[in-house]
């Protein structure tokens, strides 16, 4: 970056994610999380008085948030330290453009800039995505990688589902899947590194928000959701196959199966299916509460 904020921060003991990454993460987690009032005061000082120390405090208090976002891109085979470094650049750009008078927290605005820088870094270093140049192709690239991580090779039904969810043709999904599984080819980034304009991603427009967003609470909520998903998966795995199937088709599927349909499939009464369902729910609750 060429702005004053980027020039001064490295000389003001801004930690860098190089060398001992675990030490870096431990250090950034020690920086205090700002309250809404503190954040507004610092942002106002930087915006109105060009107070670089205020900008530095805003950046430092949100470095842990960048680490949390960067960890979500570990599956691309790139060093976590590099992903964090790119995310930090996006954070500094967000601080430069942040307007505290709009009524949103910095973390809500910065997430777009952090992800934009990480996305650009991944696309510059994933040579096989040379043709992923349009906004639609980039969206498909990241979403398809996520789907493949969960599903493995996509069958026809899954291709149709991904195409429907992303608003593209099935042929486009199959083409991108073949590129993801193909051999690396030369890549010419052709990226505009101008600091005054976002490269290819622009943050969403400011939206007024009445809710107070705290970075620590955002991370805690995300980690809690991930924990709950893992716990539910383990609890389901502890059930017998019939009970698990009944719960999945009755509660976890978009097109829910009726009791009578399941009764006909297993050759029992609908009341028996209801009993199996209730017993399975009790077992799940007991397992999750343990």
N, C-alpha and C positions, 0 to 999 in steps of 0.2 A: 504494500500500500504506500501511497505517496503523501497521505495526509499527516498533519501534525500529531494526531493521536497515535498513529502507528509508529511515528518516529520516536516519540518520547517514551512510550510504554516499555520497550525492551530495555531502556536505560533506567527504569524505575522498578527494577526487581520483579518484573513480570515473569512468572515461572514458565519454562518452556518444556513441552512433553518430549524430551529427548533424554537419552541415557537411562536413568532409573525411572521407568514409567510408573512403577508402583509408588515410588517416593513422590513423584509429581502429583499423582492422584490423591495421595494422603495429604499433600500440602494444600492443594486447592480445596479440599474438603474442610480445611481449617478456617478458610476465610468466612467471616460471618455472613449470613443471609440478611439482606436489607429489608427493613419494613417498608410498607408503601410510602410512608411519609419520608423516610430517609432516601429512598430511591427518587422520589419526586424532587426533593431538595437538591440532590447531587445532579440530576439531569437538568434542572433549571440553571444551576451554576455553570454547568458546561455549555449549555445552549446559549445563555445570555452573556456570560462572562468569559467564555472559552477557557474555563478552569480545567486544565488537563489532569490535575490531581483528582478532581471529582470524576472525570471520565475513567481514570485508572481504577478508582474504587468501584465504579459500576461494572467494569470488566472483571475485576478480581472476584466480585461477589457472584458472578454468573459462570465462572470457569467450570464449576462442578456440573452445571447444566449441560455444557458443551460435551463433557466427558460422557454423560449419560446418553446424549444423542449419538455420539460417535460410536459407542458400543453397539448400537443397533445396526451398524454397517460392517461388522466384523466378518460377515460371510463372503465378502468380496475379495478376500485374500490379500488385503493391503494392511500395512502396519497400523496398529491402533494409534500410535504416536503421531503418524502423519495425518490420520483422519482428524485427530483432536486439533492439530496445528491448523488445518484448513478451517475447521469449525471456529477456532478462535479468531481467524481473520473475519469470518462472517459476523461474529459477535461484535468485533470492533466497528465494523461497518454499520451494524445495527445501532450501536451506541451513538455513532456520529449522526444518524438520521432520526433518532428517537425524539419524539415530542411529548413531554410529560403532560401537556395541557389537553391531550386528546382523551385521556381517561383510561388507558390500558396500561398494564404492567409491562416492563421491558421484556420479560421472559416470553410473553405472548407475541410480541413483535419480533424479537430476535430469532425465534425458532425458524422462521422462514429464511433468514439470511444464513444462519448456521447450516441448515440443510442444503441451501443452494450452493454454498462453497464446497461442502462435502460431495454433493452430487457431481459438480464440475470436476473435482479431483478424481473421483472414481471413473468418470467418463474419459478423462485425459489419460488414465493409466490402464483402462481396460481396452486393449487394442482391438478386440473383436467387435466393439460397438462403434466402429468408424461411421456407420450409416445411421446411427441413432442421433440425428441432428435436430429433428423437429421436436416440439413440445410433446406431441402425441407419442412419438417413438420413445422418448426418454421416460415418459410415464409408463409405457408398456414394458420397457426394459426393467425398471425397478420393481413393478408389480409382478411381472412374470417370474423374476428371480425369486420373489417371496413365495409365489404359488408353487414353483418347482421345488423349493426347499421343503414345503409341506407335503407335496403330492408325488414327487419324483417325476417320471416321464408322464406327460399329459395324454390321457386318452381323448377320444372324440367328444365325450360328454363334458370333460373338464375344459377342453379347448373352447367349446361353445359357452360354457359358464364364464370363463375368463373374458372372452370376447364380449359377452353381454354385459358383464360388470364394468368393463373399461370402455364400452361404446365403440369397439372396433370390429373389423371383419375377422372371422375365424382364420382366413388365409393369412392375415397380418400376424396373428398370434403364432401360427405354425412357422411363419418365416422368421420371426424373432427367436422362437425356440431353437430353430436350426442354427441361427447365428450364435446363440449362447452355447450350443454344444459343438460348434465347429472349431476349426484350428485358428489360432491367432493370425491376424493380418496386420499390415502396417497401418499406423494411425497418425493422421495429421490433425492436431488439436484445433488449430484455427480459432483460438479463444481470444477474445478481446479482454485484456487485463485492465481496462480503464477503471479507475477507482470511483469515478463520478456516476457511473451507471452500473446496475447489476448486470452480470454477464449474460445469462439467458433466462434467469429466474427473477421475478420481481416479487417482493413481499405482498401479501394480501393487503388490501386497503384497510386503513385503521377502522376499527369498529368500537363503538363505545361499549364498555363492559362494566356492569355494576358489581360483579363478583371480584373479590380481591384474590389475585393469583400470586401465590408464593412459590418460587422455584423448588424449594424443599418439599412442599406439599405435592407439586406436580410429579416429582421423582418418586416420592413415597407412594402416591396413588398408582403410578405405573408399575412399580415393583410389587405392590400389593395385588394388583390385577394379575400380573404374571404368576405370582405365588398361588393365587386361587385357581388359575387355569391348570397349573401343574398338579395341585392337590386334587382337583376334580378328576383329572386324567388318571392319577394313581388310584383314586377311589373307584372309578369305573372299572379299571383293570382288575380290581379285587373281586368283582362280581362274576358269577357264572355267565356263560355266553348268552343264554336265553334271557336272563334278567337284564344284562347289558343292552342287548338288542332291543328289548321292549322299552327301556328307558330312552334310548337314543331315538327310536322312531316315534315315541310318544311326546318327548320333551325337547330333544336336541335337533330335530329336523324341521326344515321350513314347511314341508308338506307332511303334517302329522298323520300317523296311522291310527285308525279307530280301534277300539277294544274288540269289536266284532271281527275286523279284518285279521287282527293278530290271533284271535281265538280260532278262526278258520284255518290259519296257517299252522298252528300248533295242535289242532285237534282237541281243544279244550273249550270250556265255557268262557264267556266274556267276564263273568265274575271271577274265574280263576286267574285270568290275565290281570284283573284289577288287584287281586291279592298279591300276585307276584310283583306287580308294579309298586304297591305300597311297601312290601317287604324290602324291595331293592332300595327304595327311597330312605327307609329307616337305616339300612346298612350304610348308605352313603353318608347320612347325617352323623352316624356314630364314628365312621372312619374320619370324616373331616373334623370332628370335634376332638378326636384323640390327640 
